Amino acid sequence: MAHELLLVGTKIELRRSSKTETVDGEVAITYVSQILDVDDAGNIVAAMPISEGHIVPVEIGSVFQAYFYTSKGIFRSRCRITERGKERNIYIMTIEILDDLVRYQRREFYRLACLIDATVIPLNVTEVLTYSRDFEMPEPLAGEPEACVIVDISGGGVRFISSKSYEKNSYVYLKFETQTGTGNHDFELMGRVVMSIKSEADNGKYDNRVQFKVISKDKREEIIRFIFDEQRRMRQKERG
């Protein structure tokens, strides 16, 4: 089965628990890679992951939960990094599959890397309760708005870079706009802060992850459609 699904070019997400941060029981560290080759034993040769423009030297022996984005859906398995090296100026790693591949059904899981200008506003208890009840915010909001940049998005939440840190488990209001072939789509959503740490780039910015805790089915589907549209557009661009 693995030989049929894990083809050259297949996107991989490698996830594992962080010793310092977790996200509602889910792993907090995610690396993205791509299959370059698969040997007869089923071991995968993949590109070394890149984070914020830098190659991540994943340690030999590291164990991850791997998610494979195939033409037949998302499949997952535990995996181990067994080797790493360099071929034709490309940094690579060899991945050993530890379990049988299992189909993964959660549609909102896939995170799309992006650059979307947004506004974030911290919320107080009254504002959170009002939005949870009515899906509408009282105006004006008490918190001070801040410009930020969303750097990845899924149906379950976003990751954004800001100049300020936000208290873990606090709630924020996010306003942003996406553009697709069907036009512009405005989003005004409430989320819970599950991570807010100094950026690895050491540029005085903060890396924040927010989960959408109160979101309508229509809005979640709209985000997922945007992600699928962007994936399709990128594939078409790669094909020329």
Secondary structure, DSSP 8 states (H G I E B T S, - for coil): -HHHH--TT-EEEEEE--SS--BTTB-SEEEEEEEEEE-TTS-EEEE--EETTEE----TT-EEEEEEEETTEEEEEEEEEEEEEEETTEEEEEEEE-S--EEE--GGG--EEEEEEEEEEE--HHHHHHHHHHS---SS-SS--EEEEEEEEETTEEEEEESS---TT-EEEEEEEEEETTEEEEEEEEEEEEEEEE-TT-SS-EEEEEEEEE--HHHHHHHHHHHHHHHHHHHHHHH-
